[in-house]
Amino acid sequence: MVRQIIRVEPLSTYLERWKAPTSAVIRSGDTVYVSGFPPFDPRTGEVVEGASIERQTELVLEQMKLCLQTAGSSLENVLKCNVYCTSVEKFAAVNAVYGRYFPSDPPARIFVCVPAWPGPFDIEVDCVAALDGPTT
């Protein structure tokens, strides 16, 4: 099976600055795999510091949406999300924002509490999605 690496700017550049050995998006067949990202400030490319969990969640979901669109998919085609958060106390706040991005027929999901990140942020979300249409 062919594996296609898809650059998503400016996110791919942000990852390179972090020296993260990962690709933003991989496409294989009719499936898209989107990496989790820290909540990057879209104006600076730096991780937002001191932002509320609601704002951090919005940023990572907007980044995921950009990745999906760049790869030829969309939020409506997400099959599975993995949500990683530093505190279970943030569960309700994350769900409130997440529900705005997946208002009906949400994808399968897991919420995992992680002890820490290599940076000052509280959430990452990755996903697997189907492509919108036939591949070329």
Rosetta blueprint (number, residue, H / E / L):
1 M L
2 V L
3 R E
4 Q E
5 I E
6 I E
7 R L
8 V L
9 E L
10 P L
11 L H
12 S H
13 T H
14 Y H
15 L H
16 E H
17 R H
18 W L
19 K L
20 A L
21 P L
22 T L
23 S L
24 A L
25 V E
26 I E
27 R E
28 S E
29 G L
30 D L
31 T E
32 V E
33 Y E
34 V E
35 S L
36 G L
37 F L
38 P L
39 P L
40 F E
41 D L
42 P L
43 R L
44 T L
45 G L
46 E L
47 V E
48 V L
49 E L
50 G L
51 A L
52 S L
53 I H
54 E H
55 R H
56 Q H
57 T H
58 E H
59 L H
60 V H
61 L H
62 E H
63 Q H
64 M H
65 K H
66 L H
67 C H
68 L H
69 Q H
70 T H
71 A H
72 G L
73 S L
74 S L
75 L H
76 E H
77 N H
78 V E
79 L E
80 K E
81 C E
82 N E
83 V E
84 Y E
85 C E
86 T L
87 S L
88 V H
89 E H
90 K H
91 F H
92 A H
93 A H
94 V H
95 N H
96 A H
97 V H
98 Y H
99 G H
100 R H
101 Y H
102 F L
103 P L
104 S L
105 D L
106 P L
107 P L
108 A E
109 R E
110 I E
111 F E
112 V E
113 C E
114 V L
115 P L
116 A L
117 W L
118 P L
119 G L
120 P L
121 F L
122 D L
123 I E
124 E E
125 V E
126 D E
127 C E
128 V E
129 A E
130 A E
131 L L
132 D L
133 G L
134 P L
135 T L
136 T L
